[in-house]
Amino acid sequence: MGCVNSKLVPEAPPPNAHLVETVYGHQDAKNKANRTPKLRQTQLHERSIRDPQTIISTPQGQRTNKTVARYRDKFDPRVTAKYDIKALIGRGSFSRVVRVENRVTRQPYAIKMIDRVQGKEVFESELNVLRRVRHKYIIQLVEVFETPGKVYMVMELATGGELFDRIIAKGSFTERDATRVLNMVVDGVQYLHALGITHRDLKPENLLYYHPGHDSKIMITDFGLSSIMKNGVENFMMTTCGTPEYIAPEIVARKPYGCQVDLWAVGVITYILLSGTMPFDGHNRSRLYKLILKANFSYVGEHWKDVSDSAKDFIGKLLVLEPHLRITAAQCQQHPWLLTNAAGSANKNLHRTISQNLLQRQSTQNSAKSSKSGKSVKSIKSQGSLRSDPHRVLPEEIDALHRDPEVLADIASLHQY
């Protein structure tokens, strides 16, 4: 499978690497002291941010200031003593993400504030992974503050925006550009898999550019659904999770699965990168999952006529029903298309087709949202970007799917590992 290599360990930190420890509140420290004599420390290299400035544009500056002040008041004093809260940049069901600056160095970071009761599974999973990894294409954990009610994860700040938004903003996008992105993603994925870590939610929204410059690297982010596999029978996972458009057929089929689910997601991402369309795009969740279970996709349409056979071969080796036949991250790096940076392709500019398809998809999604919510398309467009369905796969959806005889027949035809 190529998922675990017991000989590979994280790179040793450079000399004088920044020692990052978990800082506990008074009560937490007391509880931790009863369990262990030392604070758990993680060695991480604290990188400098190439572009420390992030422009936050808002039509109501006063309202933004009030919002920042409201969130600042919710932070533990030990956090605000060290970091100046600048702006709210993201939110989840049990978390908020803010942009901050270190009060001494003026270095920008992101702090993820998580409710440690409601978001327990998410923050424990993410911390377990981020404390183990140090890689140039993976977002880095810098410091952790813990209190009885909240966890504050201080992380690198990626200021270059999301993958799709960058593609739309560019005037040109070729297969060579796509291979540059994918080589970085696959390098990070191979590193994770070698450590027995499966991301389980790879998608363009979780691939961020490090800085706004044209030569920026890609960073893999959001490890809330990630899993660390152990040796033996526990190498396989059974949890139904992920983002609907990117989940692998073995997850839909509720078969035991491994790290190859990440490679399926890489195949979906590659398909979108080269066409601006989704390989599996049902009008509802049920239809979507049925298409995934059959690996029913094609290269039909004007948007594929300028894409090379080598690129299509790469996608075809990833979007394979049988996990054991899907190429691994290491094999991806050796595929001629990535290995040569699409040297054999005509290197035509695919930007116009890709951007038109992505924007059309966004418009369709916004229209659907407006009809459901009663909001105007214009008001919704001002809120969003080119994102997939924000709702993750629900177990009850898969339950309903498994009551369909046709689906059960498709599932029966799938082989396990």
CORPETA-V325624 format. One record per residue. N is the residue number from 1. RES is the residue in three letters. PSI is psi in radians with two decimals (none if undefined). NEAR is the number of other ideal C-beta (glycine too) atoms within 12 Angstrom. Layout:
n=N res=RES psi=PSI near=NEAR
n=N res=RES psi=PSI near=NEAR
This chain:
n=1 res=MET psi=-0.53 near=29
n=2 res=GLY psi=0.32 near=27
n=3 res=CYS psi=-0.56 near=39
n=4 res=VAL psi=2.28 near=28
n=5 res=ASN psi=1.85 near=21
n=6 res=SER psi=-0.29 near=12
n=7 res=LYS psi=-0.32 near=7
n=8 res=LEU psi=2.25 near=21
n=9 res=VAL psi=2.86 near=17
n=10 res=PRO psi=2.59 near=25
n=11 res=GLU psi=2.53 near=19
n=12 res=ALA psi=2.46 near=11
n=13 res=PRO psi=2.60 near=21
n=14 res=PRO psi=2.86 near=13
n=15 res=PRO psi=2.48 near=8
n=16 res=ASN psi=0.49 near=9
n=17 res=ALA psi=2.62 near=20
n=18 res=HIS psi=2.16 near=26
n=19 res=LEU psi=2.10 near=17
n=20 res=VAL psi=2.20 near=29
n=21 res=GLU psi=2.77 near=23
n=22 res=THR psi=2.19 near=32
n=23 res=VAL psi=2.16 near=29
n=24 res=TYR psi=2.61 near=28
n=25 res=GLY psi=3.01 near=24
n=26 res=HIS psi=-0.87 near=16
n=27 res=GLN psi=-0.70 near=15
n=28 res=ASP psi=-0.75 near=26
n=29 res=ALA psi=-0.67 near=22
n=30 res=LYS psi=-0.77 near=12
n=31 res=ASN psi=-0.72 near=15
n=32 res=LYS psi=-0.65 near=21
n=33 res=ALA psi=-0.55 near=14
n=34 res=ASN psi=-0.41 near=11
n=35 res=ARG psi=-0.58 near=13
n=36 res=THR psi=2.47 near=13
n=37 res=PRO psi=-0.26 near=8
n=38 res=LYS psi=2.67 near=11
n=39 res=LEU psi=2.40 near=19
n=40 res=ARG psi=2.26 near=20
n=41 res=GLN psi=2.60 near=18
n=42 res=THR psi=2.33 near=29
n=43 res=GLN psi=2.09 near=25
n=44 res=LEU psi=2.56 near=33
n=45 res=HIS psi=2.15 near=26
n=46 res=GLU psi=1.80 near=26
n=47 res=ARG psi=2.72 near=29
n=48 res=SER psi=2.56 near=20
n=49 res=ILE psi=2.23 near=33
n=50 res=ARG psi=-0.75 near=22
n=51 res=ASP psi=1.73 near=22
n=52 res=PRO psi=-0.16 near=23
n=53 res=GLN psi=2.27 near=18
n=54 res=THR psi=2.19 near=24
n=55 res=ILE psi=2.08 near=15
n=56 res=ILE psi=1.89 near=20
n=57 res=SER psi=2.26 near=10
n=58 res=THR psi=2.44 near=17
n=59 res=PRO psi=-0.21 near=9
n=60 res=GLN psi=1.43 near=11
n=61 res=GLY psi=-0.67 near=13
n=62 res=GLN psi=-0.72 near=11
n=63 res=ARG psi=-0.68 near=13
n=64 res=THR psi=-0.75 near=22
n=65 res=ASN psi=-0.69 near=18
n=66 res=LYS psi=-0.67 near=15
n=67 res=THR psi=-0.80 near=24
n=68 res=VAL psi=-0.76 near=27
n=69 res=ALA psi=-0.67 near=19
n=70 res=ARG psi=-0.73 near=16
n=71 res=TYR psi=-0.57 near=30
n=72 res=ARG psi=-0.68 near=26
n=73 res=ASP psi=-0.42 near=14
n=74 res=LYS psi=-0.23 near=23
n=75 res=PHE psi=2.59 near=31
n=76 res=ASP psi=2.43 near=30
n=77 res=PRO psi=-0.54 near=17
n=78 res=ARG psi=-0.51 near=23
n=79 res=VAL psi=-0.85 near=34
n=80 res=THR psi=-0.35 near=26
n=81 res=ALA psi=-0.49 near=17
n=82 res=LYS psi=-0.54 near=25
n=83 res=TYR psi=2.39 near=35
n=84 res=ASP psi=2.09 near=24
n=85 res=ILE psi=2.16 near=37
n=86 res=LYS psi=-0.81 near=32
n=87 res=ALA psi=2.60 near=30
n=88 res=LEU psi=2.17 near=31
n=89 res=ILE psi=-0.07 near=33
n=90 res=GLY psi=2.76 near=27
n=91 res=ARG psi=2.60 near=18
n=92 res=GLY psi=-3.02 near=23
n=93 res=SER psi=-0.71 near=16
n=94 res=PHE psi=0.31 near=23
n=95 res=SER psi=2.82 near=30
n=96 res=ARG psi=2.53 near=32
n=97 res=VAL psi=2.24 near=32
n=98 res=VAL psi=2.63 near=39
n=99 res=ARG psi=2.32 near=35
n=100 res=VAL psi=2.95 near=43
n=101 res=GLU psi=2.40 near=26
n=102 res=ASN psi=2.22 near=28
n=103 res=ARG psi=-0.41 near=17
n=104 res=VAL psi=-0.90 near=10
n=105 res=THR psi=-0.25 near=18
n=106 res=ARG psi=0.28 near=16
n=107 res=GLN psi=2.29 near=28
n=108 res=PRO psi=2.51 near=35
n=109 res=TYR psi=3.02 near=41
n=110 res=ALA psi=2.40 near=39
n=111 res=ILE psi=2.20 near=43
n=112 res=LYS psi=2.01 near=45
n=113 res=MET psi=2.09 near=39
n=114 res=ILE psi=2.38 near=34
n=115 res=ASP psi=2.01 near=24
n=116 res=ARG psi=-0.15 near=29
n=117 res=VAL psi=-1.02 near=16
n=118 res=GLN psi=-0.60 near=16
n=119 res=GLY psi=0.44 near=26
n=120 res=LYS psi=-0.89 near=19
n=121 res=GLU psi=-0.71 near=22
n=122 res=VAL psi=-0.90 near=30
n=123 res=PHE psi=-0.59 near=34
n=124 res=GLU psi=-0.74 near=25
n=125 res=SER psi=-0.82 near=31
n=126 res=GLU psi=-0.75 near=38
n=127 res=LEU psi=-0.74 near=35
n=128 res=ASN psi=-0.66 near=26
n=129 res=VAL psi=-0.90 near=39
n=130 res=LEU psi=-0.44 near=41
n=131 res=ARG psi=-0.29 near=32
n=132 res=ARG psi=-0.27 near=29
n=133 res=VAL psi=2.60 near=41
n=134 res=ARG psi=1.79 near=33
n=135 res=HIS psi=2.56 near=35
n=136 res=LYS psi=-0.36 near=20
n=137 res=TYR psi=0.34 near=33
n=138 res=ILE psi=2.31 near=44
n=139 res=ILE psi=2.43 near=40
n=140 res=GLN psi=2.42 near=41
n=141 res=LEU psi=2.35 near=40
n=142 res=VAL psi=-0.76 near=41
n=143 res=GLU psi=2.67 near=36
n=144 res=VAL psi=2.32 near=39
n=145 res=PHE psi=2.33 near=38
n=146 res=GLU psi=2.40 near=33
n=147 res=THR psi=2.99 near=28
n=148 res=PRO psi=-0.52 near=19
n=149 res=GLY psi=-0.39 near=22
n=150 res=LYS psi=2.76 near=32
n=151 res=VAL psi=2.34 near=40
n=152 res=TYR psi=1.96 near=44
n=153 res=MET psi=1.99 near=46
n=154 res=VAL psi=2.12 near=42
n=155 res=MET psi=2.89 near=42
n=156 res=GLU psi=2.62 near=42
n=157 res=LEU psi=2.06 near=40
n=158 res=ALA psi=2.07 near=39
n=159 res=THR psi=0.04 near=29
n=160 res=GLY psi=-0.08 near=31
n=161 res=GLY psi=3.07 near=30
n=162 res=GLU psi=2.75 near=30
n=163 res=LEU psi=-0.91 near=44
n=164 res=PHE psi=-0.72 near=34
n=165 res=ASP psi=-0.64 near=24
n=166 res=ARG psi=-0.72 near=36
n=167 res=ILE psi=-0.77 near=39
n=168 res=ILE psi=-0.70 near=27
n=169 res=ALA psi=-0.41 near=22
n=170 res=LYS psi=2.72 near=26
n=171 res=GLY psi=-0.16 near=16
n=172 res=SER psi=2.48 near=21
n=173 res=PHE psi=2.07 near=38
n=174 res=THR psi=3.04 near=31
n=175 res=GLU psi=-0.57 near=38
n=176 res=ARG psi=-0.70 near=29
n=177 res=ASP psi=-0.71 near=32
n=178 res=ALA psi=-0.74 near=44
n=179 res=THR psi=-0.55 near=34
n=180 res=ARG psi=-0.78 near=28
n=181 res=VAL psi=-0.85 near=41
n=182 res=LEU psi=-0.58 near=44
n=183 res=ASN psi=-0.67 near=31
n=184 res=MET psi=-0.77 near=36
n=185 res=VAL psi=-0.83 near=43
n=186 res=VAL psi=-0.62 near=41
n=187 res=ASP psi=-0.79 near=28
n=188 res=GLY psi=-0.70 near=39
n=189 res=VAL psi=-0.72 near=47
n=190 res=GLN psi=-0.72 near=37
n=191 res=TYR psi=-0.82 near=34
n=192 res=LEU psi=-0.81 near=41
n=193 res=HIS psi=-0.61 near=41
n=194 res=ALA psi=-0.43 near=30
n=195 res=LEU psi=0.08 near=36
n=196 res=GLY psi=0.38 near=34
n=197 res=ILE psi=2.24 near=41
n=198 res=THR psi=2.23 near=42
n=199 res=HIS psi=-0.85 near=51
n=200 res=ARG psi=0.07 near=43
n=201 res=ASP psi=0.74 near=39
n=202 res=LEU psi=2.23 near=47
n=203 res=LYS psi=2.83 near=38
n=204 res=PRO psi=-0.58 near=42
n=205 res=GLU psi=-0.36 near=30
n=206 res=ASN psi=0.22 near=36
n=207 res=LEU psi=1.85 near=43
n=208 res=LEU psi=2.52 near=40
n=209 res=TYR psi=2.41 near=35
n=210 res=TYR psi=-0.70 near=34
n=211 res=HIS psi=2.93 near=27
n=212 res=PRO psi=-0.21 near=23
n=213 res=GLY psi=2.72 near=15
n=214 res=HIS psi=-0.37 near=18
n=215 res=ASP psi=0.30 near=15
n=216 res=SER psi=2.58 near=26
n=217 res=LYS psi=2.91 near=30
n=218 res=ILE psi=2.48 near=40
n=219 res=MET psi=2.28 near=38
n=220 res=ILE psi=2.24 near=46
n=221 res=THR psi=3.10 near=41
n=222 res=ASP psi=1.54 near=37
n=223 res=PHE psi=0.46 near=38
n=224 res=GLY psi=-0.46 near=34
n=225 res=LEU psi=0.08 near=34
n=226 res=SER psi=2.77 near=43
n=227 res=SER psi=2.45 near=36
n=228 res=ILE psi=2.01 near=30
n=229 res=MET psi=2.61 near=33
n=230 res=LYS psi=2.89 near=18
n=231 res=ASN psi=2.64 near=13
n=232 res=GLY psi=-2.63 near=9
n=233 res=VAL psi=-0.43 near=12
n=234 res=GLU psi=0.11 near=15
n=235 res=ASN psi=-0.33 near=23
n=236 res=PHE psi=2.54 near=29
n=237 res=MET psi=2.75 near=36
n=238 res=MET psi=-0.16 near=21
n=239 res=THR psi=2.30 near=25
n=240 res=THR psi=1.90 near=29
n=241 res=CYS psi=2.91 near=32
n=242 res=GLY psi=-3.06 near=43
n=243 res=THR psi=2.23 near=37
n=244 res=PRO psi=-0.85 near=36
n=245 res=GLU psi=-0.30 near=40
n=246 res=TYR psi=-0.02 near=44
n=247 res=ILE psi=2.56 near=42
n=248 res=ALA psi=2.73 near=47
n=249 res=PRO psi=-0.56 near=43
n=250 res=GLU psi=-0.47 near=40
n=251 res=ILE psi=-0.77 near=42
n=252 res=VAL psi=-0.66 near=43
n=253 res=ALA psi=-0.13 near=35
n=254 res=ARG psi=0.74 near=30
n=255 res=LYS psi=2.69 near=31
n=256 res=PRO psi=2.36 near=22
n=257 res=TYR psi=2.84 near=38
n=258 res=GLY psi=-2.75 near=36
n=259 res=CYS psi=-0.19 near=43
n=260 res=GLN psi=-0.25 near=45
n=261 res=VAL psi=-0.54 near=48
n=262 res=ASP psi=-0.60 near=51
n=263 res=LEU psi=-0.58 near=48
n=264 res=TRP psi=-0.80 near=49
n=265 res=ALA psi=-0.66 near=46
n=266 res=VAL psi=-0.66 near=50
n=267 res=GLY psi=-0.75 near=46
n=268 res=VAL psi=-0.78 near=39
n=269 res=ILE psi=-0.75 near=44
n=270 res=THR psi=-0.75 near=45
n=271 res=TYR psi=-0.79 near=39
n=272 res=ILE psi=-0.71 near=41
n=273 res=LEU psi=-0.61 near=46
n=274 res=LEU psi=-0.21 near=44
n=275 res=SER psi=-0.39 near=40
n=276 res=GLY psi=0.14 near=34
n=277 res=THR psi=2.85 near=32
n=278 res=MET psi=2.44 near=37
n=279 res=PRO psi=-0.56 near=36
n=280 res=PHE psi=1.95 near=35
n=281 res=ASP psi=1.15 near=31
n=282 res=GLY psi=2.73 near=22
n=283 res=HIS psi=-0.20 near=13
n=284 res=ASN psi=2.99 near=16
n=285 res=ARG psi=-0.75 near=27
n=286 res=SER psi=-0.82 near=26
n=287 res=ARG psi=-0.72 near=21
n=288 res=LEU psi=-0.86 near=32
n=289 res=TYR psi=-0.61 near=38
n=290 res=LYS psi=-0.67 near=31
n=291 res=LEU psi=-0.71 near=31
n=292 res=ILE psi=-0.74 near=43
n=293 res=LEU psi=-0.39 near=35
n=294 res=LYS psi=-0.06 near=26
n=295 res=ALA psi=0.79 near=33
n=296 res=ASN psi=1.59 near=20
n=297 res=PHE psi=2.93 near=33
n=298 res=SER psi=3.00 near=21
n=299 res=TYR psi=0.64 near=23
n=300 res=VAL psi=2.46 near=14
n=301 res=GLY psi=2.78 near=19
n=302 res=GLU psi=-0.55 near=17
n=303 res=HIS psi=-0.18 near=28
n=304 res=TRP psi=-0.15 near=26
n=305 res=LYS psi=-0.44 near=17
n=306 res=ASP psi=0.08 near=27
n=307 res=VAL psi=2.36 near=36
n=308 res=SER psi=2.73 near=30
n=309 res=ASP psi=-0.56 near=20
n=310 res=SER psi=-0.69 near=29
n=311 res=ALA psi=-0.73 near=41
n=312 res=LYS psi=-0.62 near=30
n=313 res=ASP psi=-0.68 near=25
n=314 res=PHE psi=-0.83 near=42
n=315 res=ILE psi=-0.77 near=40
n=316 res=GLY psi=-0.48 near=25
n=317 res=LYS psi=-0.18 near=29
n=318 res=LEU psi=-0.72 near=43
n=319 res=LEU psi=1.08 near=39
n=320 res=VAL psi=2.33 near=28
n=321 res=LEU psi=-0.81 near=31
n=322 res=GLU psi=2.03 near=24
n=323 res=PRO psi=-0.64 near=36
n=324 res=HIS psi=-0.23 near=22
n=325 res=LEU psi=-0.16 near=23
n=326 res=ARG psi=2.41 near=36
n=327 res=ILE psi=2.63 near=35
n=328 res=THR psi=3.03 near=32
n=329 res=ALA psi=-0.70 near=44
n=330 res=ALA psi=-0.69 near=24
n=331 res=GLN psi=-0.54 near=26
n=332 res=CYS psi=-0.78 near=38
n=333 res=GLN psi=-0.40 near=30
n=334 res=GLN psi=-0.05 near=19
n=335 res=HIS psi=2.38 near=33
n=336 res=PRO psi=-0.63 near=22
n=337 res=TRP psi=-0.77 near=36
n=338 res=LEU psi=-0.70 near=39
n=339 res=LEU psi=-0.62 near=20
n=340 res=THR psi=0.11 near=21
n=341 res=ASN psi=0.82 near=26
n=342 res=ALA psi=0.62 near=37
n=343 res=ALA psi=-0.51 near=18
n=344 res=GLY psi=-0.09 near=21
n=345 res=SER psi=2.89 near=29
n=346 res=ALA psi=-0.19 near=18
n=347 res=ASN psi=0.72 near=23
n=348 res=LYS psi=2.69 near=25
n=349 res=ASN psi=1.98 near=21
n=350 res=LEU psi=0.06 near=38
n=351 res=HIS psi=-0.80 near=29
n=352 res=ARG psi=-0.82 near=22
n=353 res=THR psi=-0.81 near=27
n=354 res=ILE psi=-0.85 near=39
n=355 res=SER psi=-0.68 near=29
n=356 res=GLN psi=-0.76 near=22
n=357 res=ASN psi=-0.72 near=32
n=358 res=LEU psi=-0.76 near=38
n=359 res=LEU psi=-0.60 near=26
n=360 res=GLN psi=-0.69 near=22
n=361 res=ARG psi=-0.74 near=30
n=362 res=GLN psi=-0.74 near=27
n=363 res=SER psi=-0.71 near=20
n=364 res=THR psi=-0.77 near=22
n=365 res=GLN psi=-0.73 near=28
n=366 res=ASN psi=-0.66 near=27
n=367 res=SER psi=-0.72 near=19
n=368 res=ALA psi=-0.71 near=18
n=369 res=LYS psi=-0.70 near=24
n=370 res=SER psi=-0.64 near=21
n=371 res=SER psi=-0.54 near=14
n=372 res=LYS psi=-0.67 near=11
n=373 res=SER psi=-0.33 near=14
n=374 res=GLY psi=-0.03 near=10
n=375 res=LYS psi=2.76 near=18
n=376 res=SER psi=2.70 near=15
n=377 res=VAL psi=-0.69 near=21
n=378 res=LYS psi=-0.75 near=13
n=379 res=SER psi=-0.61 near=14
n=380 res=ILE psi=-0.67 near=24
n=381 res=LYS psi=-0.59 near=20
n=382 res=SER psi=-0.23 near=15
n=383 res=GLN psi=-0.53 near=18
n=384 res=GLY psi=3.10 near=26
n=385 res=SER psi=-2.90 near=28
n=386 res=LEU psi=1.23 near=33
n=387 res=ARG psi=2.73 near=27
n=388 res=SER psi=3.14 near=36
n=389 res=ASP psi=2.11 near=27
n=390 res=PRO psi=-0.30 near=21
n=391 res=HIS psi=2.26 near=15
n=392 res=ARG psi=2.89 near=30
n=393 res=VAL psi=2.39 near=34
n=394 res=LEU psi=2.33 near=20
n=395 res=PRO psi=-0.63 near=18
n=396 res=GLU psi=-0.49 near=13
n=397 res=GLU psi=-0.73 near=30
n=398 res=ILE psi=-0.60 near=35
n=399 res=ASP psi=-0.84 near=17
n=400 res=ALA psi=-0.69 near=17
n=401 res=LEU psi=-0.69 near=36
n=402 res=HIS psi=-0.04 near=26
n=403 res=ARG psi=-0.03 near=14
n=404 res=ASP psi=2.09 near=20
n=405 res=PRO psi=-0.66 near=11
n=406 res=GLU psi=-0.72 near=18
n=407 res=VAL psi=-0.74 near=29
n=408 res=LEU psi=-0.61 near=18
n=409 res=ALA psi=-0.72 near=15
n=410 res=ASP psi=-0.71 near=25
n=411 res=ILE psi=-0.70 near=29
n=412 res=ALA psi=-0.46 near=15
n=413 res=SER psi=-0.21 near=18
n=414 res=LEU psi=2.35 near=30
n=415 res=HIS psi=2.58 near=17
n=416 res=GLN psi=3.07 near=19
n=417 res=TYR psi=none near=22
